[in-house]
Amino acid sequence: MNEKKKEPLFHIVKRDAIPWYQSLGIRAVAIVLALILCAIITTVTTGINPIQVYQSIFAGAFGSARKTWITFQNISILLLISLALTPAFKMKFWNIGGEGQVLIGGLASAACMICLGDKLPNAAVILCMVVASIAAGAFWGFIPAFFKAKWNTNETLSTLMMNYIATQLVAFYTIVWEVPKGSGKIGIINQNTNVGWLPQAFGYKYLLSILVAVLITAFMYIYLNYSKHGYEISVVGESENTAKYVGIKVEKVIMRTVVLSGAICGLVGLLLVGGINHTITTTIAGGQGFTAVLVSWMSKFNPLTMVFSSFLIIFMNRGASEISTNFGLNQSYSDILTGIILFFIIGCEFFISYQLQSRKKAEKKEVK
């Protein structure tokens, strides 16, 4: 005798597309719940008033004009790397090499500053830096893209390995160019002459990278949503067989798209070396090549949403030092708060894409 299989009380059902304001409301609720949980944890573990902690985080990011400029500058760098990775991700090419592509672009800029600084006028050196850094980043993306397109190699491993190669190249040339000898550091390049230093935008020290981020965000939004290339990227990402069937040259699209990703990362390397730090180190990207993966995924490859995601991550990171100074809490505590907030934001995507449906409601729909 067969027993009737018992149906679960709830089913997970995929939602239809919901209006943007509903998805925004769900994300807002997630952030509020995350802040409440962070407040409870702060009170229980440290006994500190959580409101004071949040005030310190805000002060760390926006407590002065200089802090505000640096915060927006850091947001722009993370946003640019996220935008660079997005076309490849949308094509389902898992480019984990943003860190290396930024480093190799920065190394190319530093090489121009050091080797050409006393041979060419400043404008010519800057022009060489722009071309070299973009070309270096593009080439660093082209290598794994070529092997993926021709022999279907694993792009995750190849782009990740390219990061280590770029890091070791920077480490090698740091020793070659170190000043003074034996210091293991290059120091500020062309500090006396400022040759190769990118000009300030409208007289503001931190504005250049912000303006570049605004322009690239607008470009990437239009490129992905309204251009023929963007359409081809979407089709290849959905199905390579379908793309081939409709006449799209998949190999060409793969290489072209990843070269674009690498070129934008190389541009970030130029901004870091020529416009912000005026030196090159193995840690100049600060791990943002990997953080950008999270930003791009969390934003569902939407360039405009990435602005908010980048802001949230940088805002919390900038507030970390202020917490440490004011309350004697180390960097790990701020990382815990950041992790909780990101967990809630990522988790809320489930409720945007799916809904829990009761058994009775599902039965009523079947009857209808």
N, C-alpha and C positions, 0 to 999 in steps of 0.2 A: 504493500500500500504506500503510495507516494504522498508525502506530506507537502502541503503548499509552502513554497519558499517565502519566508517572511521578508517583506520589503523594509528597507531602512526608513526611519522617520523623516530624514531630510535627504535631499538630493542637491548636488552641486550642478548648477545649470549655467551655461554661458549666456551672458547678457547680450541683448542687442546694443548697438551703439547708443551711448547716452549723451545728452547735451554737455557741452564743455563746462557749463557752470555747475552741473551736478558733480562731474569728476573733480572740478576745483574745490567744491564743497567737501567732498570726501577726503581730499588731501589736507584741507584746512583742519577738519576734525581730527585727522591722524596726528597732525603736528601738535594740536592742543592736548590731546591725550598723552602724547610723548612728553610734552613739557610738564604735565601733571605728574606722570610717573617719575620723571627726573627730579621733580621737587620732593616727592616722597622719599626717594632714595637718598637725596642730599640731606634731608632732615634726619633720617634714620641713621645714616652712616657717619655723618660729620657733625650733626647738631647745628649746622650753619643755616641761617635763614635763606631759603632758595631764591627769594626775590633779590637778595644782595648778590648772589652768584650770577643771576641773569643780568643784573645791572653791570656787574664786572665784565661779563662777556660782551655786552653792548659797548661798554667803555673801551675794551680792548680793540674793538673793530672800528668804532666811530667816536672815540673819546676826544680826538683833536683833529684839526684839519689834515695834518700829516698822516695820522692813522687812517683817516677816511680815504685819502688818496692811495695809500699803500694797499688798503683793502680792495679797492676797485681795480688797482693794478694787478693784484694777485688773482682776482676774479677773472680778469680779462685773459691772463695767461692760461688758467685752467680751462676757460671757455674755448679758447682757440685750439687747444689740444683736443678737447672733446669734439669740436666741430671737425677737426682733421680726421679723427677716427670714424666719424659717423657714416660717410659715404661707403666705406669699406664694410662696416658692420651691416648697413642696410642691404648690402649685396651678399651678406652671409660670408664675407671674408673676414676672419677673426684676427684683426691686426692688433697684436699685443705689443707691437714694437714702437709705440709712440715715444717712449722714453729714449730709446736709442736714436730715433730719427731727430728728436730735439737735440740730443747731444752731438750728433754728427753735424747738424746745421750750425750749432754753436762753435764746434771745433773749426769748421770752415771759416766762420767769421773771425775767430781768434787768429787763425793762420794769416788771413789777409791783413789784419791789424798789425801783427808782429813782423811779417815778412815784407809788407809793402808800405808800412807806416812812414819810413824815411826815404822812400823812393818815388812816391806819387803824391799828388795833391789830395787834400782831405776828401773832396767830392768824388774823386776817382776811386779812392780806397773804399768809401761807403758803397759806391756802385758795385765794385768788385765783391764786397761783402754780401750785398743783396743777392747777386747772381749766384755766388758760390754757395751760400747757405741754402737757398731754395733748391739749387741743383743737387747738393749733397743729400738733403733730406729726400728729394725725389728719387735719387739713385738708391738710397737705402730702402725705400719702399719698393722700387722696381725689382730688386733681386728676389725676394720671396714671391712677389707677384708673378714673375716670369716662370719660376719653377712650379708654382701652383697652376698657372695657365697651361704650361706645356706638359707637365708630368703629374699633375694633381697631388703634389706633395702637401704635407700638413702645414698649413700657414701659421697655425698657433705656435708650433715648435720653432719654425724657421724665423718668425718675427721676434720671438722671445730670445732666441740665440743671437740674433743681430743686436739686441740690447747689450749683451755681454761683450760682443766684439767692439761696439762703439765705446763702451765704458773703458775697456782696456786701451783702446786707441787714445782716448783722452788722457788716461793715466800715463801712457808712454810719453806723449808730447808735453805733459805737465813737467816731467823730469827733463826733457830736452830744452824746454823754454824757461825753466824755473829761475826765479830772481828773488834773492841772491842764490847762488849755487849751493846746493845742500839743504835748501829750505823745504823742498817738496811742494812749493807753491809758485804760481806764476805771478801773483800779485796784480795790482791794477795795471792794465796794459795802456801804454802811451799816456801815463798820468800827467806828464809835463806838457805834452803837445795837444792832447785830446784828439789825436788823429784816429779816425774810425769810430768815434763816439757819435751815435745817432743824434740828430738835432732835436731840441725840445719843441713840442707842438704848442704854438701860440704862447711860448714863454713858460709853460708849465712842465715841470720835470717828469711827472708821472702820466701825462696825458696821451703820449704817443701810442702806447700799447692798448689803451682803452679805445682810442679811435680806430685802430686796426681791428680790434675785436668787434666793434660795431659794424664795420664794413664787411668783415668776413661772415658775420652772422647773417646780415642781409643777403650777401652773395650766396651763402650756402642754402638759405631758405628758398630763394628763387631757383637756384641750381637743382635742388632735389625735387621741388614741387612743380616747376613750370618749364623745365628744359627737356630737350630730347635725351640728353645724357642721364638726367635724373630718372626719366621714364625707363630707360634701358637698365639702369641700376636696380630699379624696383622689379622689373621682369626677371632679371638674372637672379635676384634674391629669392623670388617666388619659386622659380623652376628653370634650371639651365636648359632642360629639354624643350620647354615651351619657348624660351628665348631663341634657341637654335631654329625651332620650327617657324618662327615668325621672321627669321632672317637676321637676327642680332648676332654679331660676331662676339661670342662670349669671351674668348681669350683677349681680344682687344679691349673689351669693357673692363675686365679684371685688371689688366696692366694699367690702363688709363686711370682708373679710379684710385688704385693704391698709390700710383705716382702722385696724384693730386693730394692724397692724404699725407704722403711723405713730404711734399713740397710745403704744405702749410705748417707741418711740424718743424721743418727746416727754418721757416720764417720765424717761428717762436724762438728757436735757438738764436737767430739773429737779434731779436728783441732782448733776450736775456743777456747776451754777451755785449752787444753794441749799445743797447739802450738802458739797461738796468744795472748789471753787475760790473761790466767792463773788465771781466776776466772769465776764465773757463776753469771749471772743476768737474770732477766726476759726479758731484751731487747737485749741479746747477739746476737740473730739472726738478729736484726735490721730490721724486716719486709721483709727480703729477701725471706722468704718462700712464701710470696704472690707475690713479684716481679718476682720470678722464674716462676710462672704460666704464666705471660705475656711473659717472654723470651721463654718459651717452645712453646707456641701457636704462637707467632710471627715468630718463626723459623720453623714452621710446623713440629715439632718433629724431626728435623734433627740435630744431635749432633754437626756437624761441623758448621752449620749456627748459632748455639747458641753461639759460641765463639764470633762472630761479634756482636750479639745482646747484650750479657753480657758486652762486651767492650763499646758499645755505652752508655748504661745506667750508668755504673760506671764512665765513662769518664765525663759525664754531672754532675753526683752527686759530683765527686771530684772537679770539677771546681766551684761548688757553693760557697764554703767558700772563694775562691780567689776573686770572684766577690764581695762578701759582704765586704771583707777587702779593696779592691782597690777603689770601687765606692760607698760604703755605701748602696748597695742594699741588701735586705734581702734574705733569702733562698727561699721565695715564687717566686721571680723573676726568679731564675734559674729553679725552678719547672715548671714555665710557658714555658720557652724555651724548656725544656725537653719534656713537654707535646705536644708542637707543632711538634717537630721532630718525636716523636713516633706516633702522629696522621697521619702524612704524610707517615711514613713507613708502618703502618698498612693499611692505605687507599690505598697505591699502590698495595697491594695484590689483590685488586679488578681488577686492570688493568692487573695483571699477569694471573688471572683465567678467566676473562671475557673481552669482547670487545663490544663497541657500533657499531652496524651495521645499516646503513641507510636503509630505506624502499626500495629504488630503487635497492640497491645492493642485498637485500634479494629476490626481485622479479626476478632479473636476474638469481639468483641461482636456483629458482624454475623452471624457463623456461628451463634451461639447463637439 
